[in-house]
Amino acid sequence: MEQYRAKIEEHADVLEKMGFSPVGARIYIYLLYAPDHQSTFDDLVNYFKVSKSAISNGLKYLETIKLIISKTMHGQRKRYFKMDLEANTGADFAIARLNQMRNMLEDILQSRKEDKDRQELQDLITFYKMMAIEYPILLERWRRTIAFEKKDD
């Protein structure tokens, strides 16, 4: 994994700009480079040379936002943290997030009844509604493209 250290830092900076914690961003990118997209807690502590608490908090954050899952291997006590790539491309997951955001914005719009910025919020709500409708269509097109590309290989 040492050969990827510079790339992990580079890509983690992008995720930090998107709101990830510094350690959470690095763990996420590390797992994308790791064999089978997974690693143990101890491997993460040893690689990043930060406190166990920092790694634990980063892992909890990534689990909370459902980007990773943890599991134990048969006959082993170690927990493995693994990318949950399937969950992140699933329509239900994405639509739920879009609807949560839309619901929050609708509540804010309702609270700001006499605000001049109402139209901007309404436009954003409309965007999230459209995304919830279009996402399954887009996802299906993507899956067909992947299947078509695999067939050509």
C-alpha positions, 0 to 999 in steps of 0.5 A: 500500500505504500506505493499508493500513499501519495495518491491516497493523500491527493484523493483524500484532499478531494473528499475533505473538500466535500466535507469528509473528516481528514481521517475518514477521507484517507480511510475511504481512499485507502480501502479503494486501493486495498486488495478486496477493498478491505482492511483490518483496524490494526492495518489502518492504525499501522499505515496511517500512524494516527491514534486508534481513536482517530481511526475508530472515529473515521470508521464510525463516520464511514459506517454511519454514512453507509460507505463501508461495512464491517465483518468478521471472517470465519474463525477469526476475531479481527474485524474487517472494514470493507467498501460497500460499493453495491449499497452506494450504487443502489437506487433505494440508498440514493433515492432515500438520501435525495428525499431526505434532503428534499424533505429538509429543504421543504421544511426550511421553505415552509419556515421561511414563508416571507423570504425573498429567497423562496424561489431559489429554495423551491428550485432546489427542491424541484431539482431533488424531486427530479433527481429522485425520479431520474436516478433509477433510470440513470442507474439502469442505463449504467448497469446496461452499459456495464453489462454491454462492456463486459459482454464485449470483453 
